[in-house]
Amino acid sequence: MAKRHEDRSGYRTQRLRRRRLERLQTWQSVTLYVLAGIVAFAAVVGSVYLARRLTAKHVKPTDTNFLALLTVGAGERGRQPVSGLLLFDKAQRSYNLFTIPRSTLLLGKHDEYLLAGDVTAQREYPAFLSRMAGAPIQYTVSLTYADLRRLTGGVDLEVTLPSAATVELGGVWRTYKGGFTLPGAMVADALSAAGKTGPDEAAFEAALLRAALQAAAVRDASSRASAVSAVASRDGAEAADARDILTGMLGGHLWVGQLPAKGQTSEGQFVYRPDPAQIMAQITRRTPGFVSRYTVQVQNGSGEVGIGELAVQRLAVLDVNLPAPANASSFTYRQTQILAGPRALGVAEDVRAILRRGVVLSGSQLSPTSVVVIIGKDLTAKDLR
């Protein structure tokens, strides 16, 4: 009897083991099928992605307007950095480089005040500048001082200063003015030189960087291309973008000036405070994707040729969309009229303050955030120049 019970127990145990083994094998099969499906799907997706990457057309920065950050010498020991915002205008095929004085006051992540020269080498620097400009910085081109000398070919620079500037160069305070020649070997020291005053340093820096880029631009095309390739010799999209930007900048029309800012002494230290109105007019408005909540349409109601374009230029300091000027229904308006939509009265008042002419009227028929400026004979081109 005991033996029969043992047989039954053994049989049940074996059957339970077989069932467990069968379930385990089933789950293993299901898992393998799922994994095989995932691997196959990943392979298909990967092949499609790779095919698109290999066949996609490379989009160059110069295919449209862009805003880029150019830095020279950021993080180099014993040197002061130079930086600037580079704006490309595709319609004009022009490059505008706004140098950023090291004493420019910026706002950090927590609204703390920072000097541009102290944070140029930080990775957050583009974000600080983007916040100041009210527009995204799409590209960053970083050069060493050795890179800059390679681009210029090491030649002496012909520098022109609009006004005298005193800087410390080679341990000696020197005053430069007008046109002068700077030896190529001194470019790095001169660009990172301290000025006697903030304006001295900013003007000297902008003049030297302008001279260096002009020297690079006048080299023959093959030498310039070779220098650009050597500077941006790495692989990858960032290096390709840097090569495209440098090639276009040195081969096109380049203007170099200073970031619109107002100098002042704060707590015993001279600083430049960015000028929001002029930055809006000269930089932000020309960046890709600029869109404002408000729109101001200028109409010529006086008949004077070119008056609409001049008014648009004057109003460019406002954070508004400014479509091309148009003609009014007639040229018989004696007084300038500023018609404001229901939510645009404040903008209309700003327009009147800038033009110093006109009467603000209700434009109930307009969209809520629109303003229409009809220029009358009380506003002339002479008033806007």
C-alpha angles and dihedrals in degrees: 000000000000090000092054089051090051091051091052091048091049091049093050092048092051092047091050090050091050091051092049090049091048091050091048091050090048092052091046090052092048091048092050091049091050093047091048090052092049092049091048092049091048090050092052093047091046093050092049091048092047092048091051092048091050095046100035117109113245110245110219121212089237092061087089142002114297143177116220137176117233118194130180123195097355109170096005111144114245093011135097116227129240122209141173144172112248116206119191119201108197095191091057094032086226136136122213118194115195108195115217113219113227089238092060112129115231134178117242130211093282096040091262118146117253134179113234093227091057096054104033092107094048119102090231092061095096089052091052091052093044089055091050094049095041090228136090120261105227103186138027123205113190120191132180120220087252088055091052091051090048090054093050093045090236093281124151113268125237103217128190121196118193090207136013118281129189118209138165108248124168091355091302128102109236132182117217127188139165116356123346140155120246118199112243091235090062098052097098093047092045095049091051094042120127117240128224087236133014093253090049091054095044095048093046092048094049093046093050095046090049090051092048094051092045090053090052091047096054094055116107114274097251094049091047092049091048091051092049092050091050092050095047097034099139124102124245141066095290093055091046090051091049091052092049092048095047092045092051095043095050093041098045140054108301127189120188121195141137128282110262104260142139119237120223141155113249120185091341095311126103114233139168115234112203113245105232095195095053093040087054091050098043105030120008097049091054097050120103117269096019108165127165131194091237132056126203117195116196118207127189108232097160101058094231109144115246096006093120094055091049091051091050090051091051092048093049090097089072122091092239139110109261113195120193113289119259137194120267122234088270141001094234100094109129096185129040112250124203111196114197129199117228094270099034103069092112091053090049090054090050089052091052091048091053097044093038088213139083142051123263113233134179113264099193090160091059126087111271096256099040132104126191118199115199108192114219132194091270088075117063135181089252090061091056100046 
